[in-house]
Amino acid sequence: MPRAMFALIVVPLCASLVYGQWFPLVMVLLVFPVLCAIPLFLLFAKRGWLRCWQVTAAGLAIGVAFAVLMISDGLYARISGPSRLAEFAALGGAIAWAFWWVGLYRNPRFAGATGGAVRRPLAISILPVLLWGMSRLYEPSLSPATVREASPAQVPNRLVQVQLPQGEVVGAELVGSRTPSAGTSVLVESRRQLWPSGRRYWLIH
């Protein structure tokens, strides 16, 4: 048990190195396991749910729950929601996967519940990696643009036609009630979307 509890603290602490923002992230990554991961681990240990895939799935779920609480609602959720959701799911899954190796693998205290094969736990690592790749794929980006057309007829649809630096003209969703005039230089934020395929644009300033 001491080895598992040690891993519950050390692994999230090491994960904070990925971001390099020590104070806020360390506080979150240490408090959150105490409030959520430790009781969950005790429950899983009692029921014998300590195989690598079970622990990793719990980490993914904790990451998703944390992302939902952090993202909340509004413009940030619409623009950055998919990326942050995948990012924190990947982070939660990676922490749980690493915790299994550090705290549970070949731990005699939990030998009957963790399973013996090594290949499956190694294969499970692909899930956090794929989710992390998705978070980068859907990461929003900022770009300067020029308003091409902003007629009153477009205001109900909240769309403004803007021209991007490469010459492409796209429809950007208007943020706020003020409609910019044609020729105005603005900032547009965009991200990929799953369906329909392509990018979605928001006129920020």
N, C-alpha and C positions, 0 to 999 in steps of 0.2 A: 504493500500500500504506500509506504513512503516514496518509493520510486515513481509510482504513478502520480502522486500529488506533486512531486518535484517536477515532473514533466508538464503537468497542467499549468505551472507557473513559468517555467523556463522556455517552453516552446512558443507561447504567445509573445514573450519578451523578445526572443530572437526574431520573430516575424516582424516586429516593429522596425528592424533594420532595413526592410524592403522599402520603407517610406522615408526613413531618415528624420522623421518629425518626432523626436523622442518624447517630450513631455505629454502632449495631448494623446498621442497614440498609445504610449505605455500605460497611461492611466486607464484608457478605454480597454486595452487588451488584457490588463490585469484585473480590473474590477468586473468586467463582463464574465470571465471564466468563474470567478468566485460566486457571482449571482446566478449564473446559468449552467456553465459547463460542469462544475463540481457536483451539484445536486443531480444533474443528468447522468454523470458518470457513476455516481453511487447507485442510481436506479438501474442503469445498464449492467453494472457489476452484480447486483442482486438477482437480475433476471438472466444473467449469462449472455447478454448481447454485446460481446466484446470482440467479435471478429472485425477484421479491418474494414470491410465494406459497411458494417453496421455503425462503427465509430465514425467513418468518413461521411456517411449519409447524415448522421447527427450533426456533424460540423457544417455540412452544406446547409442544413435547415437553420442552424443558429446564424450562419452568415446571411441567409435570406431574411430572417426575422430582424436582424440588426439593420440591414439595408432598408427594409420597409419602415422601421422606426426612424431612421436617419433622414431618409428622402422625404418623408411626409407627403405633401401635395403641392400643387402649384407649378409654376414655370420650370423650376429646377427639376422636378420629378418628370415632366414631359420631355425635357431635353436630355438630362443626364441619367434618368431613371434606369433604362436598360443597361447602360454601361456600369453604373454603380451596383446594380443588382447582381450582375455577373461577377463583378470584381469581388464583392464581399462574400458571395457564395464560394468563389474560388479560394479566397483567403481562409474562410471557415473550414472548407474541405481540406485545404493543405495543412492547416494547423492540426486538425483532427488526425489526418493521415500521419503527420510527423509525430504527434503524441503517441499514436499506436506503436510506432517503431521505438520511440525513446522509453515510453512508460509501460508498455504491455508485451511487446514481442519477447518471447522466451522468459517472461516473468513467471517464476514458479507459483506466485500467489494466484495467478489467473490462468494457469496452464490449460485447464479444461475448457475454457471459454473463448480463447483467442484463436484457436485453429493452429494447425501445424505447417501447412504449405506456405512457401514464400512467394511463389510465382503470382498467385492471385493478388496479394497485397501490392506487389509491384505494378501489376496491371491496373489496379484501381487508381494509381496516381495520375492516369491519363485524364480523369474527370476534372480535377482542379485545373490541370493544364489547359484543357479545352475551354473551360469557363473563363480562365484568365485571357486566353486568346480572343474570346468573344467580347470581353470587356474592352480590349484594345480596339477591336474591330468597330464597336459602336461608340467609341470615345468621341464626344463632340469636338468641333473645331470652329475657330473664329476666322472670318474673312472680310476684308473691306468690299464694299459693293456700291453701286450707283443706282438710285431709283430711276426706273424708266417710265413707269406709268402708275398713277395712283388716283384713278377717277373715283368719284363718289359711288359709282355702281359696285366697286370692289369692296367698299368698306364693310357691308354686312357679312361678307365672306372672310373678312380679316386677312385678305391677301393683297400684297403689293408686288408688282413686277420689278425685279432688280437685276442688274447686270453684274456678273462676277468678273474678277480681273482677267480671267481667260476668255471672256467674251460671251459666256453662256448666260442666257436670260432665264430666270427661274421665278417661281412664285414663293414669296416668303410670308409667313404668318406674322401679322402685325402684333407687336407687344405694346400694350398701352392704347390709349384712345386717340392720340395725336397721329394723324396721317402725314408723312413727309411729302413735300412737293417733288415734282420731277426734276432730276438733275442733282438732288441732294446726295452727299456722300454719307453712307451709313455703315454700320457693322452688322454682319449676318452670322448667326450661329447655326451650325448644321450637324447632322449625324445621319448615319445609315439607318434604314428601317427595314424590317423583315418583310412586311407586306403592306402595300405593293413595294417591289424592290426599287432601290434608288436611294436618294437622300431627301431629308425633310429639312426645311429652312425656317428660321425665325429671324425677323428683323428686330434687333436689340436696341440700336441707337441710330 
